[in-house]
């Protein structure tokens, strides 16, 4: 079985723990696997996911104070759901898009494995709070953009890793501050997990930046101007401050791109 076939197998897997395992195994084997010239066909629903959590409008997702045990569980669950979707997003990039250099598929297989690690850390922490993944409703914003951009790899790189996932670079320090203020051992444990996630997400967004620029160069496109067109075409959410400028710079955003963000917020 080659790399993209194994990515599809993991993408179609419905059980979260099994999906995480398959993503980790793909990364371990990826260096020795061939990359097919075209994507294998899927005989299953994409992405595979469990019956729960129920998917609702973002306005209906539970928002509770992390100072309470259930409120902290709801917050950890929300982040775990983002990481579950992020596993699927990375696997989808490996499976779906033809004609990219081998390094593209290796990069996204690594991202999938690291997102799987994040998901596992969060669900383990969730169990210490008396809950499991699926206990709270969630929204599907990340995968919705994946669907919108399934036929446009330039848009996918522009609007998923370097837009929606990059929002995590901005949001994570603010969430960590709230958790530290809660002051409980469970909340501080979540802060430590978010330290790992933030470190890894910088490199994930950098991968998105790298391949977005590579695609723009191949197509003779100006990255900043093209981003504006794609954000409008695919109705990407408006980005609002505060921005984690230091993390975004480590992730490869240029000064021109950061100025663009500041000017459109």
N, C-alpha and C positions, 0 to 999 in steps of 0.2 A: 504494500500500500504506500503510495507516495504522499508528499507533504499536504497537498491541497485536498486529497481524499480524506486524510486523517483530520484535517481542519473541519471539513464538512461533517464528518462523523461526530466530532465534539460539538459543533454548532447545532446539530439536530438533536443532541441528547437533551432530554427533558429534566432529568434529575440533577439538581444543582451540584451535589457533591461529586457525582460521576462526571459531570461536565468539567468541573475544576480539575479532577484527576486526569481526564483526557487531555486538557489543555497543558497541564504540566508534563505529561508524557510526550506530547507533540514537541515541546521545546527541547526535551532531552534528546529526542531522536532527530530533530530537524536538520542538523548539520550533515547527517548521512543519508537524507532522503532526497529523491529526485523531485523536481518541480515540473508538473505537467504543463504543457503548452496551453491547454484550455481547461476551464473549470469543469470538474465532474458534475453530472446532473444530480439534483436532489430528489429523492423519492419521499421525503418527509417534510413536515412543516418547518419553516425557518423563521425565527430560531426555535429550537426546542425549549420549552419552559414548563414548570409545574403548574398545576391548577391554581395554586395560591403562590404569591399574593394576588388579590383582586386588583385589577388595573382601573383606576378612576381618573377623573380630571385632576390636574395638579392642585386646584383650589380645595379639593376634598381630602387631600393627604393629611394625616394627623400631624399637627405641630404642637408639641407639648414641651414644658420646661424640663431641661435635663437635670434639674434639681430633684425631680421625683424619679423613682425607679422605673415606672412605666414610661415616663417622658423620655428618660435616657434610652430605654429600649426602643422607643419609636424612632429616635434620632439615629441610633446605631443601625436599625433596620433600614431606614431610608438610604443611608450610605452604603449598606450591603447591597441594596437593590441597584444602586448606581454601578457598583463594582460587578455585579452579575451581568448587567447590560454591557459593561465594558469588556467582559470576556467575550460575549457574542460579537461585539463590534470588531474586536481584533481578529477573531476567527473568521468573520465574514470578509475582512480585507484579504486574508490569506486565500480563502476559497474563491471569492467572486471575481477578482480583477485579473485579466489576462495581460500578457506582454510586458510585465515589469521585470526588472533585474532580480536575480536570486536574493540579493540583500534585502529587498522589500519584503519578501515572504519570511525571511529569517527574522527581520525586525518585528513584524507583527506577530509571529509565533512567540517571540520573547515577551511582547506586551501581553498576549493572552495568558501566558503562564504567570506573569507577575500580577495581573488582575485577579487570576484565580487564587493566588496567595492572599491578596487583600480580602477577597470574599471569604476565604476560610478563616482568617484572623477575626473578621467581624462577626461571622456566624458563631464562632466559638465564644466570643465575648457576649454575644446575644444570649447564648444558653446560660451563662452565669447570671443573667438578669431574669431568667425564668421564661424566656421566649425562644422562638425559632423563626427562621426565615419563612415568610408567608403569613405570619400572625397579624400584620398590619397591611392596610391597603397601600398601593404604590402607583406612580404614574409612569408613562411610557415615552417620555419626551426624547430620550436619547435614541431609542430604537426607531422612533418616528422619523427622525432626521436620517437615520441609516436607510430607511425605506425610500425616502425622497431622493436620495443621492445614489441609489443602487446602480444607475446606468451612467454615472458621471464621476469618474475617479478623482478628477480635479476638485469637484465640489465636495466629494467625500473627505478628502484630505483637508480642504479649507474649513469645512463647517462642522466636522465631528471632532477630531483630535485637537485642532488648534482654535476651536471656538467653544463648543459645548464642554469638552473635557478640560480645556484651559480655564474655564470658569471655576473649576475646582482649585486651581492655584490661588485664585482670589478668595474663595469662600473658606478654604480650610483653616487659615489662621484665625478667622473670625469665629468659626465653630470651636476651635481649640480654646479660645479665650473664654467662651461661654462654659465650656466643660471645666476649665480650671476654676472658674468662679463658683461652679457647683461644689467643687471641693471634695467630693466623695472618692473613695478608692476606685469604684467602678468607672466614674467619670474620668479620673486621671489615667486609668488603664486605656480608655478610648483615646485620650490625647496621645499616648505612646503609639497606638496603632496608626493614628493619623500622621504621626511623624514619618512612619514607614511609607504610607501612601503618598504623602506630599513629595518625599524624596524621589520615589519611582515615577510619579506623574510628571515631574519636570522632564525626565528623559522620554516619557511617552509623548508629551506635547512636542518635544524636540524632534522626535521621529516624524510626527505629522508635519512639522515645519520643513524638515529636510525633504520629504517626498512631495510636498506641495510645491516647493521651489523647484525641485527637479522637474516636475511635470510642467510648471510654467515655463521653465527654460526650454524644455523640449518643444513646447508648443508656441514659443515666441511671445509669451504673455508677460505683462507686467504684474508681479504678484500683488501689489497693493491695489491697483486699479481693478484687477480681476476679482480680488476678494470682495470688493464693494459690489460688483455686478452679481456675484454668486450669492452673497448675503441677501440681496434684494430678490433675486430670482427664486430662491428657495425659502424665502420668508424666515431667515434665521433670526433668533431672538436678539433684541437690542442688548448690547453689553453696557452695564452700568458700573460706575466706580463704587467702592475703591478697588483699584487694580493692584495686584501683587507684582509691582514692577520688577523687583529684584528676581523673583522666580520666573517671570516671563522672559527676562533677559537671559537667564541661565538656560531657558528652554529654546532660545534662539530667535526670539522676536527682535526685529531691528528697531532702531530709534524711529525710523519712519513709520513702521507699523504701530508702535506704541503711541506716537503722535496722532496717528489716524484714530486709534481707539479713544484717546482723550478728546479728540475733536468731534466724535460722533456719539459720545455718551450723553 
